[in-house]
Amino acid sequence: MDLEHELQQLHLADQHIARGRNLIECQMRTIHKLQRDGHDTSQAVRLLNELRASLEAMMEHRAVIQETVKLMELQGSRRMR
């Protein structure tokens, strides 16, 4: 593992999280439109729940990457002493 790679992974995780949040917002708008028009929303709500679970997993993964970056930076600073 090198620090540059982990920083790239952190950036990629941020992009995925932003995309996940956008998808959730879009799905919520879709659900509201379906409700407004009197349609069944059960499948759309299931998808929303899956999107939320995926976002949570992405955020947990980001936290692991961030912790790895912190540890690598700490190790790097110790080597410089």
PDB file of N, CA, C and O in Angstrom:
ATOM      1  N   MET A   1       0.851  -1.180   0.000  1.00  0.00           N
ATOM      2  CA  MET A   1       0.000   0.000   0.000  1.00  0.00           C
ATOM      3  C   MET A   1       0.894   1.239   0.000  1.00  0.00           C
ATOM      4  O   MET A   1       1.871   1.317   0.745  1.00  0.00           O
ATOM      5  N   ASP A   2       0.547   2.187  -0.834  1.00  0.00           N
ATOM      6  CA  ASP A   2       1.246   3.457  -0.734  1.00  0.00           C
ATOM      7  C   ASP A   2       0.230   4.578  -0.544  1.00  0.00           C
ATOM      8  O   ASP A   2      -0.940   4.460  -0.908  1.00  0.00           O
ATOM      9  N   LEU A   3       0.716   5.655   0.034  1.00  0.00           N
ATOM     10  CA  LEU A   3      -0.153   6.763   0.420  1.00  0.00           C
ATOM     11  C   LEU A   3      -0.875   7.359  -0.782  1.00  0.00           C
ATOM     12  O   LEU A   3      -2.066   7.662  -0.705  1.00  0.00           O
ATOM     13  N   GLU A   4      -0.171   7.526  -1.872  1.00  0.00           N
ATOM     14  CA  GLU A   4      -0.793   8.121  -3.065  1.00  0.00           C
ATOM     15  C   GLU A   4      -1.976   7.282  -3.551  1.00  0.00           C
ATOM     16  O   GLU A   4      -3.021   7.821  -3.915  1.00  0.00           O
ATOM     17  N   HIS A   5      -1.804   5.984  -3.553  1.00  0.00           N
ATOM     18  CA  HIS A   5      -2.896   5.090  -3.968  1.00  0.00           C
ATOM     19  C   HIS A   5      -4.097   5.238  -3.038  1.00  0.00           C
ATOM     20  O   HIS A   5      -5.238   5.318  -3.493  1.00  0.00           O
ATOM     21  N   GLU A   6      -3.832   5.272  -1.743  1.00  0.00           N
ATOM     22  CA  GLU A   6      -4.925   5.398  -0.774  1.00  0.00           C
ATOM     23  C   GLU A   6      -5.634   6.742  -0.910  1.00  0.00           C
ATOM     24  O   GLU A   6      -6.854   6.815  -0.758  1.00  0.00           O
ATOM     25  N   LEU A   7      -4.893   7.789  -1.191  1.00  0.00           N
ATOM     26  CA  LEU A   7      -5.521   9.098  -1.404  1.00  0.00           C
ATOM     27  C   LEU A   7      -6.392   9.083  -2.661  1.00  0.00           C
ATOM     28  O   LEU A   7      -7.455   9.702  -2.691  1.00  0.00           O
ATOM     29  N   GLN A   8      -5.945   8.384  -3.679  1.00  0.00           N
ATOM     30  CA  GLN A   8      -6.770   8.242  -4.881  1.00  0.00           C
ATOM     31  C   GLN A   8      -8.043   7.462  -4.570  1.00  0.00           C
ATOM     32  O   GLN A   8      -9.122   7.800  -5.056  1.00  0.00           O
ATOM     33  N   GLN A   9      -7.908   6.419  -3.758  1.00  0.00           N
ATOM     34  CA  GLN A   9      -9.080   5.633  -3.363  1.00  0.00           C
ATOM     35  C   GLN A   9     -10.053   6.466  -2.534  1.00  0.00           C
ATOM     36  O   GLN A   9     -11.269   6.315  -2.652  1.00  0.00           O
ATOM     37  N   LEU A  10      -9.510   7.344  -1.699  1.00  0.00           N
ATOM     38  CA  LEU A  10     -10.350   8.234  -0.899  1.00  0.00           C
ATOM     39  C   LEU A  10     -11.132   9.179  -1.804  1.00  0.00           C
ATOM     40  O   LEU A  10     -12.323   9.409  -1.592  1.00  0.00           O
ATOM     41  N   HIS A  11     -10.467   9.719  -2.802  1.00  0.00           N
ATOM     42  CA  HIS A  11     -11.124  10.611  -3.762  1.00  0.00           C
ATOM     43  C   HIS A  11     -12.213   9.854  -4.529  1.00  0.00           C
ATOM     44  O   HIS A  11     -13.310  10.376  -4.729  1.00  0.00           O
ATOM     45  N   LEU A  12     -11.916   8.652  -4.948  1.00  0.00           N
ATOM     46  CA  LEU A  12     -12.894   7.836  -5.665  1.00  0.00           C
ATOM     47  C   LEU A  12     -14.096   7.520  -4.772  1.00  0.00           C
ATOM     48  O   LEU A  12     -15.239   7.551  -5.228  1.00  0.00           O
ATOM     49  N   ALA A  13     -13.835   7.218  -3.507  1.00  0.00           N
ATOM     50  CA  ALA A  13     -14.924   6.948  -2.567  1.00  0.00           C
ATOM     51  C   ALA A  13     -15.812   8.178  -2.412  1.00  0.00           C
ATOM     52  O   ALA A  13     -17.035   8.055  -2.349  1.00  0.00           O
ATOM     53  N   ASP A  14     -15.207   9.361  -2.351  1.00  0.00           N
ATOM     54  CA  ASP A  14     -15.988  10.599  -2.264  1.00  0.00           C
ATOM     55  C   ASP A  14     -16.882  10.772  -3.480  1.00  0.00           C
ATOM     56  O   ASP A  14     -18.033  11.189  -3.356  1.00  0.00           O
ATOM     57  N   GLN A  15     -16.352  10.449  -4.658  1.00  0.00           N
ATOM     58  CA  GLN A  15     -17.152  10.546  -5.881  1.00  0.00           C
ATOM     59  C   GLN A  15     -18.324   9.564  -5.845  1.00  0.00           C
ATOM     60  O   GLN A  15     -19.442   9.914  -6.222  1.00  0.00           O
ATOM     61  N   HIS A  16     -18.067   8.349  -5.394  1.00  0.00           N
ATOM     62  CA  HIS A  16     -19.124   7.338  -5.323  1.00  0.00           C
ATOM     63  C   HIS A  16     -20.203   7.746  -4.321  1.00  0.00           C
ATOM     64  O   HIS A  16     -21.393   7.548  -4.567  1.00  0.00           O
ATOM     65  N   ILE A  17     -19.788   8.308  -3.204  1.00  0.00           N
ATOM     66  CA  ILE A  17     -20.754   8.752  -2.192  1.00  0.00           C
ATOM     67  C   ILE A  17     -21.617   9.879  -2.741  1.00  0.00           C
ATOM     68  O   ILE A  17     -22.829   9.891  -2.529  1.00  0.00           O
ATOM     69  N   ALA A  18     -21.008  10.817  -3.441  1.00  0.00           N
ATOM     70  CA  ALA A  18     -21.776  11.918  -4.034  1.00  0.00           C
ATOM     71  C   ALA A  18     -22.778  11.377  -5.045  1.00  0.00           C
ATOM     72  O   ALA A  18     -23.928  11.815  -5.082  1.00  0.00           O
ATOM     73  N   ARG A  19     -22.345  10.432  -5.857  1.00  0.00           N
ATOM     74  CA  ARG A  19     -23.246   9.824  -6.850  1.00  0.00           C
ATOM     75  C   ARG A  19     -24.375   9.075  -6.145  1.00  0.00           C
ATOM     76  O   ARG A  19     -25.528   9.142  -6.571  1.00  0.00           O
ATOM     77  N   GLY A  20     -24.046   8.369  -5.077  1.00  0.00           N
ATOM     78  CA  GLY A  20     -25.069   7.647  -4.322  1.00  0.00           C
ATOM     79  C   GLY A  20     -26.107   8.585  -3.739  1.00  0.00           C
ATOM     80  O   GLY A  20     -27.303   8.296  -3.773  1.00  0.00           O
ATOM     81  N   ARG A  21     -25.652   9.706  -3.204  1.00  0.00           N
ATOM     82  CA  ARG A  21     -26.596  10.691  -2.661  1.00  0.00           C
ATOM     83  C   ARG A  21     -27.491  11.260  -3.750  1.00  0.00           C
ATOM     84  O   ARG A  21     -28.684  11.469  -3.534  1.00  0.00           O
ATOM     85  N   ASN A  22     -26.918  11.509  -4.913  1.00  0.00           N
ATOM     86  CA  ASN A  22     -27.721  12.015  -6.036  1.00  0.00           C
ATOM     87  C   ASN A  22     -28.769  10.996  -6.468  1.00  0.00           C
ATOM     88  O   ASN A  22     -29.909  11.357  -6.762  1.00  0.00           O
ATOM     89  N   LEU A  23     -28.383   9.732  -6.507  1.00  0.00           N
ATOM     90  CA  LEU A  23     -29.339   8.684  -6.886  1.00  0.00           C
ATOM     91  C   LEU A  23     -30.477   8.585  -5.879  1.00  0.00           C
ATOM     92  O   LEU A  23     -31.632   8.387  -6.258  1.00  0.00           O
ATOM     93  N   ILE A  24     -30.153   8.722  -4.604  1.00  0.00           N
ATOM     94  CA  ILE A  24     -31.188   8.676  -3.562  1.00  0.00           C
ATOM     95  C   ILE A  24     -32.155   9.846  -3.722  1.00  0.00           C
ATOM     96  O   ILE A  24     -33.369   9.666  -3.630  1.00  0.00           O
ATOM     97  N   GLU A  25     -31.624  11.036  -3.959  1.00  0.00           N
ATOM     98  CA  GLU A  25     -32.496  12.200  -4.162  1.00  0.00           C
ATOM     99  C   GLU A  25     -33.400  12.000  -5.375  1.00  0.00           C
ATOM    100  O   GLU A  25     -34.589  12.317  -5.328  1.00  0.00           O
ATOM    101  N   CYS A  26     -32.842  11.481  -6.444  1.00  0.00           N
ATOM    102  CA  CYS A  26     -33.627  11.230  -7.656  1.00  0.00           C
ATOM    103  C   CYS A  26     -34.724  10.196  -7.381  1.00  0.00           C
ATOM    104  O   CYS A  26     -35.864  10.361  -7.814  1.00  0.00           O
ATOM    105  N   GLN A  27     -34.368   9.135  -6.662  1.00  0.00           N
ATOM    106  CA  GLN A  27     -35.353   8.099  -6.350  1.00  0.00           C
ATOM    107  C   GLN A  27     -36.457   8.639  -5.453  1.00  0.00           C
ATOM    108  O   GLN A  27     -37.618   8.261  -5.605  1.00  0.00           O
ATOM    109  N   MET A  28     -36.111   9.508  -4.529  1.00  0.00           N
ATOM    110  CA  MET A  28     -37.134  10.103  -3.668  1.00  0.00           C
ATOM    111  C   MET A  28     -38.095  10.960  -4.496  1.00  0.00           C
ATOM    112  O   MET A  28     -39.305  10.942  -4.266  1.00  0.00           O
ATOM    113  N   ARG A  29     -37.554  11.703  -5.450  1.00  0.00           N
ATOM    114  CA  ARG A  29     -38.433  12.495  -6.331  1.00  0.00           C
ATOM    115  C   ARG A  29     -39.344  11.582  -7.147  1.00  0.00           C
ATOM    116  O   ARG A  29     -40.519  11.885  -7.352  1.00  0.00           O
ATOM    117  N   THR A  30     -38.799  10.477  -7.603  1.00  0.00           N
ATOM    118  CA  THR A  30     -39.604   9.516  -8.371  1.00  0.00           C
ATOM    119  C   THR A  30     -40.728   8.960  -7.513  1.00  0.00           C
ATOM    120  O   THR A  30     -41.861   8.834  -7.977  1.00  0.00           O
ATOM    121  N   ILE A  31     -40.428   8.632  -6.283  1.00  0.00           N
ATOM    122  CA  ILE A  31     -41.450   8.097  -5.369  1.00  0.00           C
ATOM    123  C   ILE A  31     -42.553   9.131  -5.143  1.00  0.00           C
ATOM    124  O   ILE A  31     -43.737   8.793  -5.155  1.00  0.00           O
ATOM    125  N   HIS A  32     -42.168  10.372  -4.939  1.00  0.00           N
ATOM    126  CA  HIS A  32     -43.174  11.419  -4.724  1.00  0.00           C
ATOM    127  C   HIS A  32     -44.066  11.583  -5.951  1.00  0.00           C
ATOM    128  O   HIS A  32     -45.276  11.772  -5.819  1.00  0.00           O
ATOM    129  N   LYS A  33     -43.482  11.513  -7.132  1.00  0.00           N
ATOM    130  CA  LYS A  33     -44.282  11.619  -8.366  1.00  0.00           C
ATOM    131  C   LYS A  33     -45.223  10.431  -8.494  1.00  0.00           C
ATOM    132  O   LYS A  33     -46.389  10.595  -8.854  1.00  0.00           O
ATOM    133  N   LEU A  34     -44.721   9.236  -8.200  1.00  0.00           N
ATOM    134  CA  LEU A  34     -45.575   8.049  -8.272  1.00  0.00           C
ATOM    135  C   LEU A  34     -46.736   8.153  -7.284  1.00  0.00           C
ATOM    136  O   LEU A  34     -47.879   7.845  -7.621  1.00  0.00           O
ATOM    137  N   GLN A  35     -46.428   8.591  -6.060  1.00  0.00           N
ATOM    138  CA  GLN A  35     -47.482   8.757  -5.052  1.00  0.00           C
ATOM    139  C   GLN A  35     -48.503   9.791  -5.505  1.00  0.00           C
ATOM    140  O   GLN A  35     -49.711   9.580  -5.397  1.00  0.00           O
ATOM    141  N   ARG A  36     -48.004  10.903  -6.010  1.00  0.00           N
ATOM    142  CA  ARG A  36     -48.876  11.982  -6.468  1.00  0.00           C
ATOM    143  C   ARG A  36     -49.836  11.500  -7.551  1.00  0.00           C
ATOM    144  O   ARG A  36     -50.999  11.899  -7.594  1.00  0.00           O
ATOM    145  N   ASP A  37     -49.326  10.637  -8.421  1.00  0.00           N
ATOM    146  CA  ASP A  37     -50.134  10.153  -9.535  1.00  0.00           C
ATOM    147  C   ASP A  37     -50.912   8.886  -9.199  1.00  0.00           C
ATOM    148  O   ASP A  37     -51.564   8.307 -10.069  1.00  0.00           O
ATOM    149  N   GLY A  38     -50.846   8.452  -7.937  1.00  0.00           N
ATOM    150  CA  GLY A  38     -51.650   7.321  -7.489  1.00  0.00           C
ATOM    151  C   GLY A  38     -51.101   5.952  -7.849  1.00  0.00           C
ATOM    152  O   GLY A  38     -51.852   4.976  -7.871  1.00  0.00           O
ATOM    153  N   HIS A  39     -49.816   5.858  -8.131  1.00  0.00           N
ATOM    154  CA  HIS A  39     -49.209   4.580  -8.501  1.00  0.00           C
ATOM    155  C   HIS A  39     -48.657   3.851  -7.281  1.00  0.00           C
ATOM    156  O   HIS A  39     -48.397   4.450  -6.238  1.00  0.00           O
ATOM    157  N   ASP A  40     -48.488   2.548  -7.444  1.00  0.00           N
ATOM    158  CA  ASP A  40     -47.866   1.726  -6.407  1.00  0.00           C
ATOM    159  C   ASP A  40     -46.388   2.112  -6.305  1.00  0.00           C
ATOM    160  O   ASP A  40     -45.696   2.218  -7.318  1.00  0.00           O
ATOM    161  N   THR A  41     -45.919   2.317  -5.091  1.00  0.00           N
ATOM    162  CA  THR A  41     -44.525   2.739  -4.892  1.00  0.00           C
ATOM    163  C   THR A  41     -43.676   1.658  -4.220  1.00  0.00           C
ATOM    164  O   THR A  41     -42.523   1.916  -3.873  1.00  0.00           O
ATOM    165  N   SER A  42     -44.214   0.477  -4.034  1.00  0.00           N
ATOM    166  CA  SER A  42     -43.504  -0.537  -3.249  1.00  0.00           C
ATOM    167  C   SER A  42     -42.139  -0.892  -3.856  1.00  0.00           C
ATOM    168  O   SER A  42     -41.152  -0.988  -3.127  1.00  0.00           O
ATOM    169  N   GLN A  43     -42.073  -1.085  -5.162  1.00  0.00           N
ATOM    170  CA  GLN A  43     -40.787  -1.406  -5.797  1.00  0.00           C
ATOM    171  C   GLN A  43     -39.829  -0.228  -5.706  1.00  0.00           C
ATOM    172  O   GLN A  43     -38.637  -0.411  -5.463  1.00  0.00           O
ATOM    173  N   ALA A  44     -40.342   0.971  -5.899  1.00  0.00           N
ATOM    174  CA  ALA A  44     -39.510   2.172  -5.842  1.00  0.00           C
ATOM    175  C   ALA A  44     -38.964   2.387  -4.431  1.00  0.00           C
ATOM    176  O   ALA A  44     -37.825   2.824  -4.264  1.00  0.00           O
ATOM    177  N   VAL A  45     -39.765   2.084  -3.430  1.00  0.00           N
ATOM    178  CA  VAL A  45     -39.320   2.217  -2.040  1.00  0.00           C
ATOM    179  C   VAL A  45     -38.266   1.161  -1.727  1.00  0.00           C
ATOM    180  O   VAL A  45     -37.297   1.446  -1.023  1.00  0.00           O
ATOM    181  N   ARG A  46     -38.441  -0.048  -2.239  1.00  0.00           N
ATOM    182  CA  ARG A  46     -37.431  -1.095  -2.040  1.00  0.00           C
ATOM    183  C   ARG A  46     -36.092  -0.668  -2.641  1.00  0.00           C
ATOM    184  O   ARG A  46     -35.035  -0.841  -2.035  1.00  0.00           O
ATOM    185  N   LEU A  47     -36.168  -0.104  -3.852  1.00  0.00           N
ATOM    186  CA  LEU A  47     -34.941   0.380  -4.482  1.00  0.00           C
ATOM    187  C   LEU A  47     -34.308   1.490  -3.646  1.00  0.00           C
ATOM    188  O   LEU A  47     -33.091   1.507  -3.463  1.00  0.00           O
ATOM    189  N   LEU A  48     -35.109   2.405  -3.143  1.00  0.00           N
ATOM    190  CA  LEU A  48     -34.600   3.480  -2.291  1.00  0.00           C
ATOM    191  C   LEU A  48     -33.881   2.903  -1.072  1.00  0.00           C
ATOM    192  O   LEU A  48     -32.805   3.375  -0.706  1.00  0.00           O
ATOM    193  N   ASN A  49     -34.461   1.905  -0.455  1.00  0.00           N
ATOM    194  CA  ASN A  49     -33.832   1.282   0.705  1.00  0.00           C
ATOM    195  C   ASN A  49     -32.502   0.628   0.345  1.00  0.00           C
ATOM    196  O   ASN A  49     -31.541   0.698   1.112  1.00  0.00           O
ATOM    197  N   GLU A  50     -32.450  -0.004  -0.816  1.00  0.00           N
ATOM    198  CA  GLU A  50     -31.192  -0.605  -1.272  1.00  0.00           C
ATOM    199  C   GLU A  50     -30.139   0.466  -1.563  1.00  0.00           C
ATOM    200  O   GLU A  50     -28.962   0.290  -1.250  1.00  0.00           O
ATOM    201  N   LEU A  51     -30.567   1.561  -2.154  1.00  0.00           N
ATOM    202  CA  LEU A  51     -29.639   2.665  -2.415  1.00  0.00           C
ATOM    203  C   LEU A  51     -29.086   3.227  -1.106  1.00  0.00           C
ATOM    204  O   LEU A  51     -27.898   3.532  -1.006  1.00  0.00           O
ATOM    205  N   ARG A  52     -29.945   3.359  -0.120  1.00  0.00           N
ATOM    206  CA  ARG A  52     -29.502   3.857   1.185  1.00  0.00           C
ATOM    207  C   ARG A  52     -28.519   2.897   1.839  1.00  0.00           C
ATOM    208  O   ARG A  52     -27.530   3.326   2.433  1.00  0.00           O
ATOM    209  N   ALA A  53     -28.789   1.594   1.732  1.00  0.00           N
ATOM    210  CA  ALA A  53     -27.876   0.597   2.301  1.00  0.00           C
ATOM    211  C   ALA A  53     -26.523   0.646   1.586  1.00  0.00           C
ATOM    212  O   ALA A  53     -25.474   0.527   2.218  1.00  0.00           O
ATOM    213  N   SER A  54     -26.559   0.821   0.281  1.00  0.00           N
ATOM    214  CA  SER A  54     -25.315   0.920  -0.488  1.00  0.00           C
ATOM    215  C   SER A  54     -24.531   2.159  -0.088  1.00  0.00           C
ATOM    216  O   SER A  54     -23.310   2.106   0.058  1.00  0.00           O
ATOM    217  N   LEU A  55     -25.228   3.270   0.088  1.00  0.00           N
ATOM    218  CA  LEU A  55     -24.568   4.501   0.511  1.00  0.00           C
ATOM    219  C   LEU A  55     -23.910   4.316   1.877  1.00  0.00           C
ATOM    220  O   LEU A  55     -22.788   4.770   2.098  1.00  0.00           O
ATOM    221  N   GLU A  56     -24.599   3.661   2.771  1.00  0.00           N
ATOM    222  CA  GLU A  56     -24.039   3.416   4.100  1.00  0.00           C
ATOM    223  C   GLU A  56     -22.761   2.570   3.989  1.00  0.00           C
ATOM    224  O   GLU A  56     -21.769   2.846   4.664  1.00  0.00           O
ATOM    225  N   ALA A  57     -22.793   1.550   3.144  1.00  0.00           N
ATOM    226  CA  ALA A  57     -21.608   0.713   2.950  1.00  0.00           C
ATOM    227  C   ALA A  57     -20.461   1.524   2.346  1.00  0.00           C
ATOM    228  O   ALA A  57     -19.306   1.361   2.739  1.00  0.00           O
ATOM    229  N   MET A  58     -20.781   2.390   1.399  1.00  0.00           N
ATOM    230  CA  MET A  58     -19.745   3.233   0.797  1.00  0.00           C
ATOM    231  C   MET A  58     -19.126   4.163   1.834  1.00  0.00           C
ATOM    232  O   MET A  58     -17.916   4.387   1.825  1.00  0.00           O
ATOM    233  N   MET A  59     -19.946   4.701   2.721  1.00  0.00           N
ATOM    234  CA  MET A  59     -19.449   5.612   3.744  1.00  0.00           C
ATOM    235  C   MET A  59     -18.570   4.859   4.754  1.00  0.00           C
ATOM    236  O   MET A  59     -17.566   5.392   5.228  1.00  0.00           O
ATOM    237  N   GLU A  60     -18.949   3.640   5.072  1.00  0.00           N
ATOM    238  CA  GLU A  60     -18.124   2.826   5.962  1.00  0.00           C
ATOM    239  C   GLU A  60     -16.786   2.504   5.300  1.00  0.00           C
ATOM    240  O   GLU A  60     -15.741   2.552   5.948  1.00  0.00           O
ATOM    241  N   HIS A  61     -16.822   2.181   4.023  1.00  0.00           N
ATOM    242  CA  HIS A  61     -15.596   1.904   3.280  1.00  0.00           C
ATOM    243  C   HIS A  61     -14.705   3.139   3.237  1.00  0.00           C
ATOM    244  O   HIS A  61     -13.489   3.033   3.389  1.00  0.00           O
ATOM    245  N   ARG A  62     -15.298   4.300   3.033  1.00  0.00           N
ATOM    246  CA  ARG A  62     -14.531   5.552   3.017  1.00  0.00           C
ATOM    247  C   ARG A  62     -13.839   5.765   4.363  1.00  0.00           C
ATOM    248  O   ARG A  62     -12.689   6.200   4.414  1.00  0.00           O
ATOM    249  N   ALA A  63     -14.541   5.458   5.443  1.00  0.00           N
ATOM    250  CA  ALA A  63     -13.962   5.627   6.773  1.00  0.00           C
ATOM    251  C   ALA A  63     -12.740   4.723   6.953  1.00  0.00           C
ATOM    252  O   ALA A  63     -11.755   5.124   7.574  1.00  0.00           O
ATOM    253  N   VAL A  64     -12.805   3.518   6.416  1.00  0.00           N
ATOM    254  CA  VAL A  64     -11.666   2.603   6.487  1.00  0.00           C
ATOM    255  C   VAL A  64     -10.494   3.175   5.698  1.00  0.00           C
ATOM    256  O   VAL A  64      -9.358   3.157   6.173  1.00  0.00           O
ATOM    257  N   ILE A  65     -10.760   3.678   4.508  1.00  0.00           N
ATOM    258  CA  ILE A  65      -9.701   4.277   3.692  1.00  0.00           C
ATOM    259  C   ILE A  65      -9.102   5.472   4.423  1.00  0.00           C
ATOM    260  O   ILE A  65      -7.882   5.629   4.471  1.00  0.00           O
ATOM    261  N   GLN A  66      -9.952   6.304   4.984  1.00  0.00           N
ATOM    262  CA  GLN A  66      -9.477   7.499   5.691  1.00  0.00           C
ATOM    263  C   GLN A  66      -8.596   7.111   6.882  1.00  0.00           C
ATOM    264  O   GLN A  66      -7.576   7.751   7.135  1.00  0.00           O
ATOM    265  N   GLU A  67      -8.982   6.088   7.596  1.00  0.00           N
ATOM    266  CA  GLU A  67      -8.176   5.621   8.724  1.00  0.00           C
ATOM    267  C   GLU A  67      -6.831   5.089   8.228  1.00  0.00           C
ATOM    268  O   GLU A  67      -5.800   5.321   8.859  1.00  0.00           O
ATOM    269  N   THR A  68      -6.840   4.386   7.115  1.00  0.00           N
ATOM    270  CA  THR A  68      -5.592   3.884   6.529  1.00  0.00           C
ATOM    271  C   THR A  68      -4.674   5.039   6.151  1.00  0.00           C
ATOM    272  O   THR A  68      -3.470   4.991   6.403  1.00  0.00           O
ATOM    273  N   VAL A  69      -5.244   6.076   5.547  1.00  0.00           N
ATOM    274  CA  VAL A  69      -4.455   7.261   5.177  1.00  0.00           C
ATOM    275  C   VAL A  69      -3.840   7.887   6.426  1.00  0.00           C
ATOM    276  O   VAL A  69      -2.658   8.231   6.425  1.00  0.00           O
ATOM    277  N   LYS A  70      -4.620   8.039   7.480  1.00  0.00           N
ATOM    278  CA  LYS A  70      -4.106   8.638   8.721  1.00  0.00           C
ATOM    279  C   LYS A  70      -2.953   7.819   9.294  1.00  0.00           C
ATOM    280  O   LYS A  70      -1.939   8.374   9.718  1.00  0.00           O
ATOM    281  N   LEU A  71      -3.113   6.503   9.303  1.00  0.00           N
ATOM    282  CA  LEU A  71      -2.059   5.641   9.828  1.00  0.00           C
ATOM    283  C   LEU A  71      -0.797   5.738   8.980  1.00  0.00           C
ATOM    284  O   LEU A  71       0.311   5.784   9.512  1.00  0.00           O
ATOM    285  N   MET A  72      -0.966   5.768   7.665  1.00  0.00           N
ATOM    286  CA  MET A  72       0.192   5.874   6.778  1.00  0.00           C
ATOM    287  C   MET A  72       0.889   7.217   6.957  1.00  0.00           C
ATOM    288  O   MET A  72       2.118   7.286   6.938  1.00  0.00           O
ATOM    289  N   GLU A  73       0.118   8.278   7.129  1.00  0.00           N
ATOM    290  CA  GLU A  73       0.713   9.599   7.356  1.00  0.00           C
ATOM    291  C   GLU A  73       1.458   9.624   8.691  1.00  0.00           C
ATOM    292  O   GLU A  73       2.535  10.212   8.794  1.00  0.00           O
ATOM    293  N   LEU A  74       0.890   8.996   9.699  1.00  0.00           N
ATOM    294  CA  LEU A  74       1.525   8.931  11.010  1.00  0.00           C
ATOM    295  C   LEU A  74       2.833   8.140  10.931  1.00  0.00           C
ATOM    296  O   LEU A  74       3.852   8.549  11.488  1.00  0.00           O
ATOM    297  N   GLN A  75       2.791   7.015  10.239  1.00  0.00           N
ATOM    298  CA  GLN A  75       4.000   6.218  10.066  1.00  0.00           C
ATOM    299  C   GLN A  75       5.060   6.999   9.303  1.00  0.00           C
ATOM    300  O   GLN A  75       6.246   6.924   9.623  1.00  0.00           O
ATOM    301  N   GLY A  76       4.632   7.742   8.302  1.00  0.00           N
ATOM    302  CA  GLY A  76       5.554   8.557   7.524  1.00  0.00           C
ATOM    303  C   GLY A  76       6.201   9.635   8.360  1.00  0.00           C
ATOM    304  O   GLY A  76       7.396   9.898   8.227  1.00  0.00           O
ATOM    305  N   SER A  77       5.417  10.262   9.223  1.00  0.00           N
ATOM    306  CA  SER A  77       5.971  11.320  10.067  1.00  0.00           C
ATOM    307  C   SER A  77       6.930  10.747  11.105  1.00  0.00           C
ATOM    308  O   SER A  77       7.889  11.413  11.493  1.00  0.00           O
ATOM    309  N   ARG A  78       6.683   9.526  11.554  1.00  0.00           N
ATOM    310  CA  ARG A  78       7.588   8.883  12.517  1.00  0.00           C
ATOM    311  C   ARG A  78       8.927   8.546  11.858  1.00  0.00           C
ATOM    312  O   ARG A  78       9.977   8.646  12.493  1.00  0.00           O
ATOM    313  N   ARG A  79       8.889   8.154  10.604  1.00  0.00           N
ATOM    314  CA  ARG A  79      10.122   7.820   9.882  1.00  0.00           C
ATOM    315  C   ARG A  79      10.988   9.044   9.664  1.00  0.00           C
ATOM    316  O   ARG A  79      12.211   8.938   9.576  1.00  0.00           O
ATOM    317  N   MET A  80      10.355  10.212   9.578  1.00  0.00           N
ATOM    318  CA  MET A  80      11.097  11.446   9.305  1.00  0.00           C
ATOM    319  C   MET A  80      11.850  11.935  10.543  1.00  0.00           C
ATOM    320  O   MET A  80      12.728  12.791  10.430  1.00  0.00           O
ATOM    321  N   ARG A  81      11.523  11.410  11.705  1.00  0.00           N
ATOM    322  CA  ARG A  81      12.165  11.868  12.955  1.00  0.00           C
ATOM    323  C   ARG A  81      13.569  11.373  13.061  1.00  0.00           C
ATOM    324  O   ARG A  81      14.253  11.661  14.043  1.00  0.00           O
TER     325      ARG A  81
END
